[in-house]
């Protein structure tokens, strides 16, 4: 990175040492091929990932890597509604948030009475037994699209507390026994199709994005007290995007892929560092990072942008390395594995792979029957395989590589909108009515 590209924003960027001291690290894909991992490392651009004990669990949206990479082994690659089912338990209420895992606990958010009541729920990981449920103070719910619902934001945990964003019901922090530590009211929001952004735990602060027409913002809160540390207005009128933290050289940037543009913020102050135009109106997928680039997808089959981070101000003309004009996912996030970027267009059920460095289209292949908005869960990857789960609960297992190769389809037999969590050789799927553990009983 040239010094003049950092511009004035360099004075405001959070040093990586501060975040490392807070139990976070920037890591690459542990399971990637050695040559690919080595080629990524010199770039100096990496996702800020969970470190220490948290790296062995699934403590946040898209796991410890923040982008769907699974470490360890022993995970089954085939299952059904009866095969390789370790346990299956009913879930109360309704929600599409993904499970997060720490120790022997699994945490979820759920909603009742059309969103009038919302809670954080804990289950025992060994057998799915319900341990406790803690409710946020009741309030008037925001509206929501039927598919989105009122509990789509995935919570996060540091092993001491669980932090959940519950839309109009605010931010809730509970300890591992289910006792409320703090609650911060937010809203009311009248967000188009409801709220869904998952909070990001970064060092001593919780980062939250809420895009809506009545006062969009990105804000940071003290994780111990819920006190607001900064709040930066945004211009986006719609969005269900979750923030990501990346390391760029010796500083950290918060990346938000939102309506019509991708923006970077200083996590210490909330100051905008740079922005790149090119997204479409509606944005849901989370960014992924590798090979010195940030990959952002938006819209109903809209563009995917590969952006070199850093710089200052509008970097559209200088930092977009390549872009694919169409075929991107609307809801699921992409996944980066080795040298390739993989995604599924959930409007057509077409999977696509690009060369991550150049943007060359490598292949496309159909995943089942095309249904409008037929995929919601984001994919995961391990051991050279990619796993895409559609809304019918069918998981398509692909071999990673430069040719389309569908290995098998695993049919769970239940509707699945939430992304899975994977820990210690077991998958945890939240279905419409159950939590299902796939693995050795």
C-alpha positions in Angstrom: 0.0 0.0 0.0 1.5 3.4 -1.0 1.6 6.0 1.8 -0.4 8.5 -0.2 -3.3 5.9 -0.6 -3.8 5.9 3.2 -4.4 9.6 3.2 -5.7 11.4 6.3 -7.8 8.4 7.3 -4.6 6.6 8.4 -4.4 8.8 11.5 -7.9 7.5 12.6 -7.5 3.8 12.0 -7.4 1.4 14.9 -4.0 -0.2 15.4 -4.2 -4.0 15.1 -2.2 -4.4 18.3 -5.1 -3.0 20.4 -7.5 -5.6 18.9 -5.0 -8.5 19.3 -4.7 -7.6 23.0 -8.5 -7.9 23.2 -8.6 -11.5 22.1 -9.0 -11.2 18.4 -6.7 -12.1 15.5 -6.6 -11.9 11.8 -6.3 -15.4 10.2 -6.6 -17.0 6.8 -8.5 -20.2 6.0 -6.9 -22.9 8.1 -8.2 -25.7 5.8 -7.1 -24.0 2.5 -4.6 -25.7 0.3 -1.0 -24.7 1.5 -0.1 -22.9 -1.7 -3.3 -20.8 -1.6 -2.8 -19.9 2.0 0.8 -18.9 1.4 -0.2 -16.7 -1.5 -2.9 -15.0 0.7 -0.6 -14.2 3.6 1.7 -11.6 2.0 -1.3 -9.4 1.0 -1.7 -8.0 4.5 -5.5 -8.0 4.1 -7.4 -10.4 6.3 -10.6 -10.8 8.2 -10.3 -10.1 11.9 -11.2 -13.6 13.3 -11.8 -15.0 16.8 -8.7 -16.1 18.7 -8.0 -18.3 21.7 -10.8 -20.4 23.0 -13.4 -18.7 20.7 -11.5 -20.0 17.7 -12.5 -23.6 18.6 -16.2 -22.8 18.8 -18.7 -21.0 16.6 -19.1 -17.7 18.5 -20.7 -15.4 15.9 -22.2 -15.0 12.5 -20.4 -17.3 10.0 -18.2 -18.8 12.7 -14.8 -17.8 14.1 -13.4 -16.9 10.7 -16.3 -14.6 10.0 -16.7 -16.1 6.5 -17.9 -19.7 6.8 -14.6 -21.6 7.1 -14.7 -24.7 9.3 -11.6 -26.0 11.1 -11.0 -29.5 12.6 -12.2 -32.7 11.2 -14.7 -35.5 11.7 -17.7 -33.7 10.2 -20.1 -36.0 8.2 -20.6 -35.0 4.6 -23.8 -37.0 4.1 -27.0 -37.1 6.2 -30.8 -37.1 5.9 -33.7 -36.6 8.3 -32.7 -39.8 10.0 -29.1 -40.6 8.9 -26.3 -39.2 11.1 -28.8 -37.4 13.4 -27.3 -37.2 16.8 -30.3 -35.4 18.3 -33.3 -33.3 17.3 -35.3 -31.0 19.6 -38.2 -28.7 19.1 -37.6 -24.9 19.3 -40.1 -22.5 20.8 -41.2 -19.3 19.0 -40.0 -18.5 15.5 -36.7 -17.2 14.1 -34.1 -17.5 11.4 -31.0 -16.4 13.4 -28.1 -18.9 13.2 -27.0 -20.9 16.3 -23.8 -19.7 18.0 -21.8 -22.1 20.2 -19.5 -21.7 23.2 -18.5 -24.6 25.5 -21.4 -26.8 26.1 -24.0 -24.1 25.2 -25.8 -23.3 22.0 -27.5 -19.9 21.8 -30.3 -18.7 19.6 -32.7 -15.8 19.4 -36.4 -16.3 19.0 -39.7 -14.3 18.8 -43.3 -14.8 19.9 -46.6 -13.2 19.2 -45.6 -11.6 15.8 -42.5 -10.2 17.4 -44.0 -8.6 20.5 -41.8 -10.8 22.7 -38.2 -11.7 21.9 -35.6 -13.8 23.8 -32.2 -15.4 23.9 -32.4 -19.1 24.3 -29.7 -21.5 25.6 -29.5 -25.3 25.0 -27.0 -27.9 26.1 -24.8 -28.9 23.2 -24.5 -32.6 24.1 -28.2 -33.4 23.9 -30.2 -30.2 23.0 -31.8 -29.8 26.4 -33.2 -26.4 27.0 -31.3 -24.6 29.8 -32.7 -21.2 30.0 -34.5 -18.4 28.1 -34.2 -14.7 28.8 -36.6 -12.1 27.4 -35.9 -8.5 26.4 -38.3 -5.9 27.8 -41.5 -5.9 25.7 -42.2 -3.2 23.2 -44.1 -2.5 20.0 -42.6 -4.7 17.3 -41.5 -3.4 13.9 -43.0 -4.8 10.8 -41.3 -7.7 9.0 -41.4 -9.6 5.8 -42.9 -13.1 6.5 -39.7 -14.8 5.4 -37.5 -12.5 7.5 -39.5 -12.6 10.7 -38.5 -10.9 14.0 -35.5 -12.9 15.1 -33.1 -13.0 12.1 -30.1 -11.4 13.7 -27.5 -13.9 14.9 -26.2 -13.3 18.4 -22.5 -13.3 19.3 -20.6 -14.4 22.4 -17.2 -14.0 24.1 -17.7 -16.8 26.5 -18.7 -14.4 29.3 -21.8 -12.9 27.8 -24.2 -13.4 24.9 -25.0 -10.2 22.9 -28.2 -10.1 20.8 -29.7 -7.4 18.6 -33.5 -7.7 18.7 -34.7 -4.9 16.5 -37.2 -2.6 18.3 -36.5 -4.6 21.5 -32.9 -3.2 21.4 -29.6 -4.7 22.4 -29.5 -7.4 25.1 -26.5 -8.7 27.0 -26.9 -11.8 29.2 -24.4 -13.9 31.1 -23.8 -17.6 30.6 -26.4 -18.4 33.2 -29.0 -16.3 31.4 -29.1 -13.3 33.8 -29.5 -9.9 32.1 -26.3 -7.9 32.3 -27.6 -4.9 30.5 -30.3 -3.8 28.0 -30.1 -0.9 25.7 -33.4 0.3 24.0 -33.1 1.2 20.4 -35.6 2.4 17.8 -38.4 2.4 17.1 -37.5 1.2 13.6 -39.9 1.0 10.7 -37.4 -0.8 8.5 -38.5 -2.1 5.2 -39.0 -5.9 5.6 -37.8 -5.7 9.2 -34.4 -5.9 10.9 -31.7 -8.6 10.4 -28.2 -7.2 10.9 -26.0 -9.3 13.1 -23.8 -7.4 15.7 -20.0 -7.6 15.5 -18.0 -8.1 18.6 -14.6 -6.4 18.2 -12.4 -6.1 21.2 -14.2 -4.2 23.9 -17.0 -3.0 21.7 -20.1 -4.2 19.9 -20.6 -2.8 16.4 -24.1 -2.6 15.0 -25.5 -1.4 11.6 -29.1 -0.5 11.1 -30.1 0.8 7.7 -33.6 2.2 7.3 -35.3 5.3 6.0 -35.9 7.0 9.3 -32.3 7.4 10.5 -29.8 4.7 9.4 -26.6 4.4 11.4 -23.5 2.4 12.4 -22.7 2.6 16.1 -20.4 1.1 18.7 -21.4 0.1 22.2 -19.3 -0.8 25.3 -19.7 -4.5 25.6 -19.5 -4.4 29.4 -22.2 -1.7 30.0 -24.0 -1.1 26.7 -22.9 2.6 26.7 -22.9 4.1 23.3 -19.3 5.0 22.3 -20.0 6.6 18.9 -22.8 6.8 16.4 -22.3 7.7 12.7 -25.3 8.4 10.4 -25.7 6.6 7.2 -27.7 7.5 4.0 -28.9 4.0 3.3 -32.7 3.6 3.3 -32.8 -0.2 3.2 -30.4 -3.0 4.1 -30.0 -6.2 6.2 -26.3 -6.2 6.0 -23.9 -7.2 8.8 -20.6 -5.4 9.5 -17.2 -7.1 9.1 -13.8 -6.2 10.5 -10.7 -6.5 8.4 -7.0 -5.9 9.0 -5.3 -3.8 6.4 -1.6 -3.7 7.1 -1.3 -2.4 10.7 -4.8 -1.0 11.1 -8.4 -2.3 11.2 -11.4 -1.2 9.2 -15.1 -1.9 9.6 -16.6 -2.9 6.3 -20.3 -2.3 5.5 -21.6 -3.5 2.2 -24.8 -1.5 1.9 -27.2 0.2 -0.4 -25.4 1.3 -3.6 -22.0 1.4 -2.0 -19.4 -0.3 0.2 -18.0 1.8 3.0 -15.2 1.5 5.5 -15.2 3.0 9.0 -12.7 3.5 11.8 -13.7 1.2 14.7 -12.4 3.7 17.3 -14.2 6.8 16.1 -16.9 5.8 13.6 -15.3 8.1 11.0 -15.9 7.0 7.3 -12.5 6.1 5.8 -13.5 5.3 2.2 -16.4 4.3 0.0 -16.8 2.4 -3.3 -19.9 2.7 -5.5 -21.4 -0.1 -7.4 -23.8 -2.1 -5.2 -27.5 -2.2 -6.0 -30.4 -1.0 -3.9 -30.9 -4.0 -1.6 -27.9 -5.6 0.1 -27.9 -8.6 2.4 -24.7 -10.8 1.8 -21.8 -10.3 4.1 -18.3 -9.5 2.7 -15.5 -12.1 2.5 -11.8 -11.3 2.3 -8.7 -12.8 0.8 -5.9 -12.2 -1.8 -5.7 -8.6 -0.7 -9.4 -8.0 -1.7 -12.8 -7.6 -0.2 -15.6 -9.4 -2.1 -19.1 -7.9 -1.8 -22.3 -9.0 -3.5 -25.6 -7.2 -3.7 -29.1 -7.1 -5.1 -31.4 -9.6 -6.7 -28.7 -11.2 -8.9 -26.8 -8.0 -9.0 -23.1 -7.3 -9.1 -20.2 -8.6 -7.2 -17.3 -6.2 -6.5 -13.7 -7.1 -5.7 -12.3 -4.1 -3.9 -8.8 -3.3 -2.7 -9.2 -1.8 0.8 -7.5 1.3 2.0 -7.4 4.8 0.5 -9.5 7.8 1.4 -12.8 9.2 0.1 -14.4 7.8 -3.0 -12.1 5.0 -4.3 -14.5 3.6 -6.9 -12.3 4.4 -9.8 -9.0 3.5 -8.1 -9.7 0.4 -5.9 -12.3 -1.8 -7.6 -10.1 -4.4 -9.1 -12.8 -6.4 -10.9 -16.6 -6.7 -10.9 -19.1 -9.2 -12.2 -22.2 -7.4 -13.4 -24.8 -10.0 -12.6 -25.5 -13.5 -11.1 -24.7 -12.6 -7.5 -26.7 -13.9 -4.5 -29.5 -11.8 -3.1 -29.6 -13.3 0.5 -26.7 -15.9 1.0 -23.2 -14.6 1.4 -20.4 -15.9 -0.9 -17.6 -18.1 0.3 -13.9 -17.9 -0.6 -11.8 -21.1 -0.7 -8.3 -21.2 -1.9 -8.0 -19.2 -5.2 -11.7 -19.2 -5.9 -14.9 -17.3 -5.0 -18.0 -19.3 -4.8 -21.7 -18.2 -4.6 -25.2 -19.2 -5.4 -27.7 -17.0 -7.2 -30.8 -17.7 -5.1 -33.1 -16.3 -7.7 -32.1 -19.1 -10.2 -30.4 -21.8 -8.1 -27.2 -21.3 -10.2 -23.8 -21.7 -8.4 -20.9 -19.7 -9.8 -17.2 -19.7 -9.3 -14.7 -16.9 -10.1 -11.0 -16.7 -10.0 -10.7 -14.5 -6.9 -7.7 -12.5 -8.2 -8.8 -11.8 -11.7 -12.6 -12.2 -11.7 -12.4 -14.8 -14.5 -15.7 -16.8 -14.7 -14.6 -20.5 -14.1 -17.9 -22.3 -14.1 -21.6 -22.3 -13.4 -23.9 -25.2 -12.3 -27.5 -25.7 -11.2 -28.2 -26.6 -7.6 -31.6 -28.3 -7.7 -34.8 -26.7 -9.0 -34.9 -23.0 -9.6 -37.1 -21.1 -7.1 -37.3 -17.4 -6.6 -35.3 -16.6 -3.4 -34.8 -20.3 -2.9 -31.6 -20.1 -0.8 -31.2 -18.2 2.5 -28.5 -19.9 4.4 -24.9 -18.9 3.7 -22.5 -21.6 2.6 -19.7 -23.2 4.6 -16.5 -24.8 3.5 -14.0 -27.4 4.8 -11.7 -30.1 3.5 -11.9 -28.9 0.0 -15.7 -29.1 -0.1 -18.5 -26.5 -0.3 -21.9 -26.9 1.3 -24.9 -24.8 0.0 -28.2 -25.4 1.8 -31.5 -24.3 0.2 -34.8 -23.3 1.9 -36.2 -26.8 1.5 -33.4 -28.2 3.7 -31.4 -29.7 0.8 -27.6 -29.3 1.2 -25.6 -29.5 -2.1 -22.1 -30.8 -1.6 -19.6 -29.5 -4.2 -16.0 -30.3 -4.7 -13.9 -27.1 -4.6 -12.0 -26.6 -7.9 -12.0 -25.2 -11.4 -14.8 -27.4 -12.7 -18.3 -27.8 -11.4 -18.6 -31.1 -9.5 -21.7 -31.9 -7.5 -20.9 -34.8 -5.1 -24.2 -35.4 -3.4 -27.4 -33.8 -2.1 -28.3 -34.3 1.6 -32.0 -33.9 2.3 -32.9 -32.9 5.9 -36.6 -32.8 5.1 -37.4 -29.6 6.9 -37.4 -25.9 5.9 -34.1 -24.2 6.6 -33.4 -20.5 6.4 -30.7 -20.1 9.1 -27.0 -20.8 8.4 -25.5 -23.8 10.2 -22.9 -23.8 13.0 -20.2 -26.5 13.0 -18.2 -27.5 16.1 -16.3 -30.6 17.1 -17.5 -32.8 14.3 -21.1 -31.8 14.5 -23.4 -29.7 12.4 -26.1 -27.7 14.1 -29.0 -26.8 11.8 -31.9 -24.6 12.9 -34.9 -25.6 10.9 -38.3 -24.0 10.9 -39.3 -25.9 14.1 -36.3 -27.8 15.4 -32.6 -27.6 16.2 -30.9 -30.7 14.7 -27.4 -32.0 15.5 -25.8 -33.9 12.6 -22.9 -36.1 13.7 -22.0 -39.1 15.8 -24.6 -39.6 18.6 
